[in-house]
Amino acid sequence: MNPFQAVAWPRKFHARTRASTLIAALAGCAAVLLGACASAPAKPRSMLDPQANFGAYRTFELQAANAGGQPTTIVDGYIRTAISDAMKRKGYEEAAEGATADLRVEYEAAKAEKVKNNPFRVGVGVGGYGSNMGGSVGVSSPSVKSVTEGSLVIHVVDAARNAEAWTSGVSREIGKGSVQQATVNAAVTEAMADLPARTAH
């Protein structure tokens, strides 16, 4: 027998090979469809005043959360703590009580209900073992649901000029339960990522 002669493989072997190839192809189609439908969370939106001299700023103060006479909420406390920590990591110092700070930090927080379309769901199906192999990709229509979206906008104001030096905003879906400090910390850290750090003198 010629050792290079083609081997007549059993029919079941060919069926398995076709099945493996078909499954791989269908899985690839599903990945492409899901990749096209999935969307990453929106990145923070920030702006920097080109006239702002961050090398000259040293101290900051947080605007009172209850400036309008409303009581300070627990979430306000979380936000203030997170912003203060972020400013200190950037090299700024909190102004002493009664002193005039170089920067005034203000923020706006809100939440609202939002209608969201879920991505397409893709199902992959193949024939059973030992049968004529076949396959299909099923794509369902997107479903609609209501989600709660929280938004946070932070303003860093040059106190001497009374002009906004930098601002950033971030939006994220939040759960139906209570907002946790860790969630606020992550949002503030993300929003303030590109705030210029203080230049040491």
C-alpha positions as CSV (number, residue, x, y, z in Angstrom):
1,M,0.0,0.0,0.0
2,N,1.3,3.4,-0.9
3,P,1.7,5.3,2.4
4,F,0.8,8.6,0.8
5,Q,-2.5,7.2,-0.6
6,A,-5.5,9.1,0.6
7,V,-7.2,7.3,3.5
8,A,-10.9,6.7,3.2
9,W,-12.1,8.1,6.6
10,P,-15.4,6.9,8.1
11,R,-18.4,9.0,7.3
12,K,-18.9,9.8,11.0
13,F,-15.4,11.4,11.1
14,H,-16.3,13.7,8.2
15,A,-19.6,14.5,10.0
16,R,-17.7,15.5,13.1
17,T,-15.2,17.6,11.0
18,R,-18.1,19.4,9.3
19,A,-19.8,20.0,12.6
20,S,-16.7,21.5,14.2
21,T,-16.2,23.8,11.2
22,L,-19.8,24.8,11.1
23,I,-19.9,25.6,14.8
24,A,-16.7,27.7,14.5
25,A,-18.2,29.6,11.6
26,L,-21.5,30.2,13.3
27,A,-19.7,31.3,16.5
28,G,-17.7,33.8,14.5
29,C,-20.9,35.2,13.0
30,A,-22.4,35.6,16.4
31,A,-19.3,37.4,17.7
32,V,-19.4,39.8,14.8
33,L,-23.1,40.6,15.4
34,L,-22.7,41.0,19.1
35,G,-19.6,43.2,18.6
36,A,-21.5,45.5,16.3
37,C,-24.4,45.8,18.7
38,A,-22.5,46.3,22.0
39,S,-21.6,49.8,23.0
40,A,-19.0,50.9,25.5
41,P,-20.0,53.4,28.3
42,A,-19.6,57.0,27.3
43,K,-16.3,58.6,28.2
44,P,-16.1,61.7,30.5
45,R,-16.6,65.0,28.7
46,S,-14.1,67.5,29.9
47,M,-13.1,71.1,28.9
48,L,-10.0,73.1,29.9
49,D,-9.7,76.9,29.8
50,P,-6.5,77.7,27.9
51,Q,-6.1,80.8,30.0
52,A,-6.1,78.9,33.3
53,N,-2.7,78.7,34.9
54,F,-2.8,75.6,37.0
55,G,0.8,76.1,38.0
56,A,-0.3,79.0,40.1
57,Y,-3.1,77.2,41.9
58,R,-2.4,75.7,45.3
59,T,-5.5,75.5,47.4
60,F,-9.2,74.6,46.9
61,E,-12.5,74.7,48.6
62,L,-15.7,72.8,48.0
63,Q,-18.9,74.8,47.4
64,A,-21.5,74.1,50.1
65,A,-23.8,71.3,48.9
66,N,-26.8,72.9,50.6
67,A,-26.3,76.4,49.3
68,G,-30.0,76.5,48.3
69,G,-31.1,75.8,51.9
70,Q,-31.7,72.1,51.2
71,P,-30.3,69.5,53.7
72,T,-27.1,67.8,52.7
73,T,-27.8,64.2,51.6
74,I,-25.8,61.1,52.2
75,V,-24.9,60.9,48.5
76,D,-23.7,64.6,48.7
77,G,-21.4,63.5,51.5
78,Y,-20.0,60.7,49.3
79,I,-19.4,63.1,46.4
80,R,-17.7,65.7,48.5
81,T,-15.4,63.2,50.1
82,A,-14.5,61.7,46.7
83,I,-13.9,65.1,45.1
84,S,-11.7,66.2,48.0
85,D,-9.7,63.0,47.9
86,A,-9.2,63.4,44.1
87,M,-8.1,67.0,44.4
88,K,-5.5,66.1,47.1
89,R,-4.2,63.2,44.9
90,K,-3.6,65.9,42.2
91,G,-1.5,67.8,44.6
92,Y,-3.9,70.5,45.8
93,E,-4.5,71.4,49.4
94,E,-7.8,72.2,51.1
95,A,-7.9,75.8,52.1
96,A,-8.0,76.5,55.8
97,E,-11.4,77.7,57.2
98,G,-11.9,81.4,56.5
99,A,-9.0,81.5,54.0
100,T,-9.6,82.4,50.3
101,A,-8.9,79.4,48.1
102,D,-7.3,79.6,44.7
103,L,-9.9,77.2,43.3
104,R,-13.6,76.7,44.0
105,V,-15.0,73.3,43.2
106,E,-18.7,73.0,42.4
107,Y,-20.7,70.0,41.3
108,E,-24.1,69.1,40.0
109,A,-25.6,65.6,40.5
110,A,-28.8,64.2,39.1
111,K,-30.5,61.0,38.1
112,A,-33.2,60.3,35.6
113,E,-35.1,57.4,34.1
114,K,-33.9,56.5,30.6
115,V,-35.3,54.1,27.9
116,K,-32.6,51.7,26.7
117,N,-32.5,49.2,23.8
118,N,-30.8,45.9,24.7
119,P,-28.3,44.5,22.2
120,F,-29.5,41.8,19.7
121,R,-29.4,38.3,21.2
122,V,-27.7,35.7,18.9
123,G,-28.4,32.0,19.1
124,V,-26.3,29.3,17.3
125,G,-27.9,26.0,16.4
126,V,-26.4,22.8,14.8
127,G,-27.7,19.4,13.8
128,G,-27.4,16.4,16.1
129,Y,-24.6,13.8,16.1
130,G,-24.9,11.2,13.3
131,S,-27.4,13.2,11.4
132,N,-27.0,15.4,8.3
133,M,-25.2,18.3,9.7
134,G,-26.7,21.7,9.4
135,G,-26.7,25.0,11.4
136,S,-28.4,28.3,11.8
137,V,-28.0,31.7,13.5
138,G,-31.0,33.2,15.1
139,V,-31.1,36.9,15.9
140,S,-33.8,38.2,18.1
141,S,-35.2,41.7,18.1
142,P,-33.8,44.1,20.7
143,S,-35.9,44.6,23.8
144,V,-36.6,47.9,25.5
145,K,-36.3,48.6,29.2
146,S,-36.2,51.5,31.6
147,V,-32.9,52.2,33.5
148,T,-31.9,54.8,36.0
149,E,-29.0,56.9,34.8
150,G,-26.9,59.1,37.2
151,S,-24.9,62.1,36.0
152,L,-22.2,64.1,37.7
153,V,-20.8,67.4,36.5
154,I,-17.8,68.9,38.2
155,H,-16.7,72.6,37.8
156,V,-13.3,73.9,39.0
157,V,-13.4,77.7,39.1
158,D,-10.5,80.1,39.3
159,A,-11.7,82.1,42.3
160,A,-9.6,85.3,41.5
161,R,-11.1,85.5,38.0
162,N,-14.4,84.0,38.9
163,A,-14.1,82.0,35.7
164,E,-14.4,78.3,35.0
165,A,-10.9,76.8,34.6
166,W,-11.9,73.2,34.0
167,T,-15.0,71.1,33.9
168,S,-16.0,67.5,33.3
169,G,-19.1,65.4,33.3
170,V,-19.8,61.6,33.5
171,S,-23.0,59.6,33.2
172,R,-23.5,56.0,34.2
173,E,-26.4,53.5,34.8
174,I,-27.0,53.0,38.5
175,G,-28.9,50.3,40.2
176,K,-32.3,50.5,41.7
177,G,-30.9,50.2,45.2
178,S,-29.0,52.8,47.2
179,V,-25.9,54.5,45.8
180,Q,-22.7,53.3,47.5
181,Q,-19.5,55.2,48.3
182,A,-17.4,52.9,46.0
183,T,-19.7,53.8,43.0
184,V,-19.3,57.5,43.7
185,N,-15.6,57.2,44.1
186,A,-15.2,55.4,40.7
187,A,-17.3,58.0,38.9
188,V,-15.4,61.0,40.4
189,T,-12.0,59.4,39.7
190,E,-13.0,58.8,36.1
191,A,-14.5,62.3,35.7
192,M,-11.4,64.0,37.2
193,A,-8.8,61.8,35.4
194,D,-7.6,64.6,33.1
195,L,-7.7,67.5,35.6
196,P,-4.2,69.1,35.4
197,A,-2.2,68.2,38.5
198,R,-0.6,71.0,40.5
199,T,2.9,71.8,39.5
200,A,5.2,71.8,42.5
201,H,7.4,74.9,43.0
